[in-house]
Amino acid sequence: MSRTVAVVGAGKMGETLLSGLLRAGWPPGRLIATARRPDRAAELAQRYGIEVPDNAEAVANADVVVLAVKPQDMASLLAELGSQVPVDKLVMSIAAGIPTAFIERHLAPETPVIRVMTNTPALVDEAMSAISAGAHAGSEHLDLAEDLLRPLGKTIRVPESQQDAVTALSGSGPAYFYYLVEAMTDAGILLGLPRTVAHDLIVQSAIGAAVMLRDSGEHPVKLREAVTSPAGTTISAIRALEDHKVRAAFLSALEAARDRARELAAGLD
């Protein structure tokens, strides 16, 4: 915690990182944020008791610079700040689809860059964050990135070539579960349950199933088969899902998300 971290462009995910570090005991004096709008800057300063200077001052005073702007704003931010980032600082990007090579081209030669894909369960310290090293980042930089992300949940190291797949699977993943819960809630209402009852039944079932997946070590097929009796209710439901090609739809959906991540990178130059 001796390092100072600057979150540049503290939107939702940037603020999530700030709040997670503070919950983990990071001193407010070691955290800096920046925001495009003055009212947003004032909000962050009041809420977290941290400094919210301009981008240049934040970069100058930080040991770790977290780029938290939207992907479409990354080029303009790097054009503004790239030449001001000293080579001894670690730069972390949490912007979807932005390759480390693109960031490195705007920085001093050999500046270490780490690419991160995290997700919104960071708000409850249950994130899944995948990290990848750029051309000049070593194991010590990956260790530091893990230290910063650990308060938000779990981290995993992956080759950068896999980051678009990670974006599709876990970066966007929570939305798929919310979509499924929404659909199952509507089904419960159709079957005659009050909305609140259907919601509570589904949410607790989802929590229980997730804990069993995490803690049992069993393959999901085996856990599903344990619920699926011959000629029973579950197999009838699964047959209907297969008839409607739900599995194929998920495969297509994740491919579409991955392709969109690639499009974001392709539009940078």
C-alpha positions as CSV (number, residue, x, y, z in Angstrom):
1,M,0.0,0.0,0.0
2,S,3.0,2.2,-0.3
3,R,2.2,2.9,-3.9
4,T,-0.2,5.6,-5.1
5,V,-2.8,4.6,-7.7
6,A,-4.5,7.0,-10.1
7,V,-7.7,5.9,-11.8
8,V,-8.0,8.1,-14.9
9,G,-11.5,8.4,-16.1
10,A,-13.3,7.0,-13.1
11,G,-16.6,5.8,-14.5
12,K,-18.5,2.8,-13.1
13,M,-15.6,0.3,-13.2
14,G,-13.0,2.8,-12.2
15,E,-15.1,3.8,-9.1
16,T,-15.6,0.1,-8.4
17,L,-11.8,-0.3,-8.2
18,L,-11.5,2.7,-5.9
19,S,-14.2,1.6,-3.5
20,G,-12.7,-2.0,-3.4
21,L,-9.3,-0.7,-2.6
22,L,-10.7,1.5,0.2
23,R,-12.7,-1.4,1.6
24,A,-9.5,-3.4,1.7
25,G,-7.8,-0.7,3.8
26,W,-6.0,1.2,1.1
27,P,-5.2,4.7,2.5
28,P,-7.3,7.4,0.8
29,G,-4.2,9.5,0.5
30,R,-2.7,6.9,-1.8
31,L,-5.7,7.0,-4.2
32,I,-6.3,9.6,-6.9
33,A,-9.1,9.8,-9.5
34,T,-9.9,11.9,-12.5
35,A,-13.2,12.7,-14.1
36,R,-14.3,14.5,-17.3
37,R,-17.1,16.5,-15.6
38,P,-16.5,18.8,-12.6
39,D,-19.7,17.6,-10.9
40,R,-18.4,14.0,-11.2
41,A,-15.1,15.0,-9.8
42,A,-16.7,16.7,-6.8
43,E,-18.9,13.7,-6.3
44,L,-15.9,11.3,-6.1
45,A,-13.9,13.6,-3.8
46,Q,-16.8,13.9,-1.4
47,R,-17.8,10.3,-1.4
48,Y,-14.3,8.8,-1.0
49,G,-12.2,11.6,0.5
50,I,-9.6,11.4,-2.2
51,E,-7.9,13.9,-4.5
52,V,-9.5,14.4,-7.9
53,P,-7.1,16.6,-9.9
54,D,-6.7,16.9,-13.7
55,N,-5.3,14.0,-15.7
56,A,-1.7,15.4,-15.9
57,E,-1.4,16.0,-12.2
58,A,-2.8,12.5,-11.4
59,V,-0.3,10.8,-13.7
60,A,2.6,12.8,-12.3
61,N,1.7,11.9,-8.7
62,A,0.9,8.2,-9.2
63,D,3.0,5.0,-9.2
64,V,0.3,3.0,-11.0
65,V,-1.9,4.6,-13.7
66,V,-5.2,2.8,-14.3
67,L,-6.8,3.8,-17.6
68,A,-10.6,3.4,-17.0
69,V,-12.1,5.4,-19.8
70,K,-14.5,3.9,-22.3
71,P,-12.8,2.2,-25.2
72,Q,-13.9,4.8,-27.7
73,D,-12.2,7.5,-25.6
74,M,-8.9,5.7,-25.2
75,A,-7.2,7.2,-28.3
76,S,-7.9,10.8,-27.3
77,L,-6.8,10.2,-23.7
78,L,-3.5,8.7,-24.8
79,A,-2.9,11.5,-27.3
80,E,-3.3,13.9,-24.4
81,L,-1.3,12.0,-21.7
82,G,0.9,9.5,-23.4
83,S,4.0,11.6,-23.5
84,Q,3.6,12.6,-19.9
85,V,3.7,9.1,-18.4
86,P,7.2,8.3,-17.1
87,V,8.6,4.9,-18.1
88,D,8.9,3.7,-14.5
89,K,5.1,3.8,-13.9
90,L,2.9,0.8,-14.4
91,V,0.0,1.4,-16.7
92,M,-3.1,-0.8,-16.3
93,S,-6.0,-0.6,-18.8
94,I,-9.5,-1.9,-17.8
95,A,-11.0,-0.8,-21.2
96,A,-12.6,-3.6,-23.2
97,G,-11.0,-4.5,-26.5
98,I,-8.0,-2.2,-26.3
99,P,-4.7,-4.1,-27.0
100,T,-1.6,-3.4,-24.9
101,A,0.3,-2.7,-28.2
102,F,-2.0,0.2,-29.0
103,I,-1.4,1.7,-25.6
104,E,2.3,1.1,-25.8
105,R,2.6,3.0,-29.1
106,H,1.5,6.2,-27.2
107,L,3.9,5.8,-24.3
108,A,7.6,6.1,-23.8
109,P,9.5,3.0,-25.0
110,E,9.5,0.0,-22.6
111,T,6.7,1.4,-20.4
112,P,5.1,-1.7,-18.7
113,V,1.4,-2.1,-19.6
114,I,-1.1,-4.6,-18.1
115,R,-4.5,-5.3,-19.8
116,V,-7.4,-6.2,-17.4
117,M,-10.8,-7.5,-18.1
118,T,-12.9,-7.5,-14.9
119,N,-16.7,-7.5,-14.4
120,T,-19.4,-5.9,-12.3
121,P,-19.5,-8.4,-9.4
122,A,-16.5,-6.4,-8.3
123,L,-19.1,-4.2,-6.6
124,V,-19.7,-7.1,-4.1
125,D,-16.0,-8.3,-4.1
126,E,-16.9,-11.3,-6.3
127,A,-15.3,-10.2,-9.6
128,M,-13.5,-12.4,-12.1
129,S,-10.5,-10.4,-13.4
130,A,-8.3,-11.7,-16.2
131,I,-4.9,-10.0,-16.6
132,S,-2.4,-10.0,-19.4
133,A,1.1,-8.6,-19.7
134,G,2.1,-6.3,-22.5
135,A,5.5,-6.5,-24.3
136,H,7.4,-4.7,-21.4
137,A,5.5,-6.0,-18.4
138,G,7.2,-8.7,-16.2
139,S,6.1,-11.0,-13.4
140,E,6.6,-8.2,-10.9
141,H,4.1,-6.1,-12.8
142,L,1.6,-8.9,-12.9
143,D,2.0,-9.4,-9.2
144,L,1.3,-5.8,-8.5
145,A,-1.8,-5.9,-10.7
146,E,-3.0,-8.9,-8.8
147,D,-2.5,-7.1,-5.5
148,L,-4.6,-4.2,-6.7
149,L,-7.4,-6.4,-8.0
150,R,-7.5,-9.0,-5.2
151,P,-9.9,-6.9,-3.1
152,L,-12.4,-7.1,-5.9
153,G,-12.5,-10.9,-6.2
154,K,-10.5,-13.6,-8.1
155,T,-7.8,-13.0,-10.7
156,I,-6.4,-15.2,-13.4
157,R,-3.5,-14.7,-15.8
158,V,-4.2,-15.3,-19.5
159,P,-2.3,-14.7,-22.8
160,E,-3.5,-11.4,-24.3
161,S,-4.6,-13.4,-27.4
162,Q,-7.4,-14.8,-25.2
163,Q,-8.7,-11.5,-23.8
164,D,-11.4,-11.0,-26.4
165,A,-12.8,-14.4,-25.4
166,V,-12.6,-13.5,-21.8
167,T,-14.5,-10.3,-22.5
168,A,-17.3,-12.3,-24.1
169,L,-17.4,-15.0,-21.4
170,S,-16.9,-13.3,-18.1
171,G,-16.7,-9.6,-18.9
172,S,-20.2,-9.7,-20.3
173,G,-21.1,-12.9,-18.4
174,P,-23.1,-11.3,-15.5
175,A,-25.6,-9.9,-18.1
176,Y,-26.3,-13.3,-19.4
177,F,-27.2,-14.6,-15.9
178,Y,-29.4,-11.5,-15.3
179,Y,-31.1,-12.2,-18.6
180,L,-31.7,-15.8,-17.6
181,V,-33.1,-14.8,-14.2
182,E,-35.4,-12.3,-15.9
183,A,-36.7,-15.0,-18.3
184,M,-37.2,-17.5,-15.5
185,T,-39.0,-15.0,-13.3
186,D,-41.4,-14.3,-16.2
187,A,-41.9,-18.1,-16.5
188,G,-42.7,-18.3,-12.8
189,I,-45.3,-15.7,-13.2
190,L,-46.8,-17.5,-16.1
191,L,-47.0,-20.6,-14.0
192,G,-48.9,-18.7,-11.3
193,L,-46.3,-17.5,-8.8
194,P,-46.1,-14.0,-7.5
195,R,-43.1,-12.1,-8.9
196,T,-41.4,-11.7,-5.6
197,V,-41.7,-15.4,-4.9
198,A,-40.4,-16.4,-8.3
199,H,-37.5,-14.0,-7.9
200,D,-36.5,-15.3,-4.5
201,L,-36.7,-18.9,-5.6
202,I,-34.5,-18.3,-8.7
203,V,-31.9,-16.1,-7.0
204,Q,-31.3,-18.6,-4.2
205,S,-31.3,-21.5,-6.6
206,A,-28.6,-19.6,-8.6
207,I,-26.5,-18.9,-5.6
208,G,-26.7,-22.5,-4.4
209,A,-25.9,-23.8,-7.8
210,A,-22.9,-21.5,-8.2
211,V,-21.5,-22.5,-4.7
212,M,-21.9,-26.1,-5.6
213,L,-20.0,-25.6,-8.9
214,R,-17.3,-23.7,-7.1
215,D,-16.8,-25.9,-4.0
216,S,-17.7,-29.5,-5.2
217,G,-15.1,-29.8,-7.9
218,E,-17.7,-31.7,-10.0
219,H,-18.2,-31.2,-13.7
220,P,-21.4,-29.3,-14.4
221,V,-22.8,-32.2,-16.4
222,K,-22.5,-34.5,-13.3
223,L,-24.2,-31.9,-11.1
224,R,-27.0,-31.5,-13.7
225,E,-27.5,-35.2,-14.0
226,A,-27.9,-35.4,-10.2
227,V,-31.1,-33.3,-10.6
228,T,-32.3,-35.1,-13.8
229,S,-34.4,-38.2,-13.0
230,P,-35.5,-40.5,-15.7
231,A,-38.9,-39.4,-17.2
232,G,-39.0,-36.6,-14.6
233,T,-39.7,-32.9,-14.7
234,T,-36.1,-31.7,-15.3
235,I,-35.4,-33.8,-18.3
236,S,-38.7,-32.6,-19.9
237,A,-37.5,-29.0,-19.4
238,I,-34.0,-29.8,-20.8
239,R,-35.5,-31.4,-23.8
240,A,-37.5,-28.2,-24.5
241,L,-34.4,-26.1,-24.1
242,E,-32.6,-28.4,-26.6
243,D,-35.5,-28.2,-29.0
244,H,-35.3,-24.5,-28.9
245,K,-31.5,-24.6,-29.5
246,V,-30.7,-22.7,-26.4
247,R,-27.2,-24.2,-26.2
248,A,-26.5,-23.1,-29.8
249,A,-27.9,-19.7,-29.1
250,F,-25.4,-19.2,-26.3
251,L,-22.5,-20.3,-28.5
252,S,-23.6,-17.7,-31.1
253,A,-24.1,-15.0,-28.5
254,L,-20.6,-15.4,-27.1
255,E,-19.1,-15.4,-30.6
256,A,-20.9,-12.2,-31.3
257,A,-19.5,-10.6,-28.1
258,R,-16.0,-11.7,-29.0
259,D,-16.3,-10.4,-32.5
260,R,-17.5,-7.0,-31.1
261,A,-14.5,-6.8,-28.9
262,R,-12.3,-7.4,-31.9
263,E,-14.2,-4.7,-33.8
264,L,-13.4,-2.2,-31.0
265,A,-9.7,-2.9,-31.4
266,A,-9.9,-2.8,-35.2
267,G,-11.4,0.7,-35.1
268,L,-8.5,2.2,-33.2
269,D,-6.2,2.9,-36.1
